[in-house]
Each structure stands twice: as structure tokens, then as C-alpha cells.
Amino acid sequence: MILVYAFSNQWGTNIARRTLSQLKDKLNSPDIVFLPVYFHPRQFFKKYIEHNIYSLVIGLGDGPRYLNRINIETQAKNAYHDQTIYPFSPIFLDLSLPNVDIYDSNHFKISSNMGTYNCNWLAYSTELSLNRRHLSTHHLFFHLPPKSPADFLASNIYRILAENKLIG
């Protein structure tokens, strides 16, 4: 089972939410769960991640407005604004990325800057949970350029997943 989630504003009009809808149309598989995340991600984490097992977790979030490529994030930070997410846990956690050797550098960029807001909170919490439970789940997070068309982003994400054999 694969989980694909996207942060959403209350209207579902942000780029991550629109890309999630486009990806759902492209992937259309009973083995993939597509879910939006509203507001603070704590309830989402507790309901859909904390006690579940997936082969792959893919997160989508809106990147900063200056972003012009899809960022493949490699690590999350134990910080939410100016607070610690989990006291006495590592400052940084590397995401348990699958092998993603094939990607178009015109459309993707490797990044280690998740920020310190909701995307980072959920990525850090997910990775910490995977590590503590000793799961072999792979974990990908994409920050999306807000000014790009959702179909274009979904097509490129679909392509990177297919070419790296992360989906059937």
C-alpha cells in the first residue's frame, strides 16, 4: 500500500492539493491512498501514519513562491517554528528515500530545506515513527513550485515514480 498526501488550503486550490488530484487521475490504483491534509498535521499523522504500514509514503507541499523546480527533500528538522517537535530526538533526520537515480534536473532539484512549518512537522514525525518502528517504508517529499500548472507537476512526479520503478 502507498500513501500520497498533500497539504491543502480550505478551498483545495493550492498547488499541492491540485497536483494530488491530477496524480490520482494518473496513478488510479486501488493500492494507492490519496489524502489531503488540512490545518495542523497532527491529527492526520495519528490517523493515517502513526499505526499504519505502507511501502511508500509520498508527501506534497507548496514550496516558496520563488521555487521554479520540484524539490526532492532529503531531510527533516526537529523544529516547528521556533519549538522542538520531539524533545530529545535528533535535530535532523534523513528521509528514507528510495533509489531515485533517474530524474530530470530541469524539473527536479535535490534539497535539504524542509523549512519549519507543517510540511517539515509531518515529514519529521513520519520519519521518526518509521525509524522507531524499524519499518522498511520509503519516504519521499516533494515541495512544489506554486506557479507551475498542476498537470505538469503531476506528470513529472508520475514520470519519476514510474522510471525509478516505485509504482507498478
C-alpha positions, 0 to 999 in steps of 0.5 A, a space after each residue: 500500500 502507498 500513501 500520497 498526501 498533500 497539504 491543502 488550503 480550505 478551498 483545495 486550490 493550492 498547488 499541492 492539493 491540485 497536483 494530488 488530484 491530477 496524480 490520482 487521475 494518473 496513478 488510479 490504483 486501488 493500492 494507492 491512498 490519496 489524502 489531503 491534509 488540512 490545518 495542523 498535521 497532527 491529527 492526520 499523522 495519528 490517523 493515517 501514519 502513526 499505526 499504519 504500514 505502507 511501502 511508500 509514503 509520498 508527501 506534497 507541499 507548496 514550496 516558496 513562491 520563488 521555487 521554479 523546480 520540484 524539490 526532492 527533500 532529503 531531510 527533516 528538522 526537529 523544529 516547528 517554528 521556533 519549538 522542538 517537535 520531539 524533545 530529545 530526538 535528533 535535530 535532523 533526520 534523513 528521509 528514507 528515500 528510495 533509489 531515485 537515480 533517474 530524474 530530470 534536473 530541469 524539473 527536479 532539484 535535490 534539497 535539504 530545506 524542509 523549512 519549519 512549518 507543517 510540511 517539515 512537522 509531518 515529514 519529521 514525525 513520519 520519519 521518526 515513527 518509521 525509524 522507531 518502528 524499524 519499518 522498511 517504508 520509503 519516504 519521499 517529499 516533494 515541495 512544489 513550485 506554486 506557479 507551475 500548472 498542476 498537470 505538469 507537476 503531476 506528470 513529472 512526479 508520475 514520470 519519476 515514480 514510474 522510471 525509478 520503478 516505485 509504482 507498478 
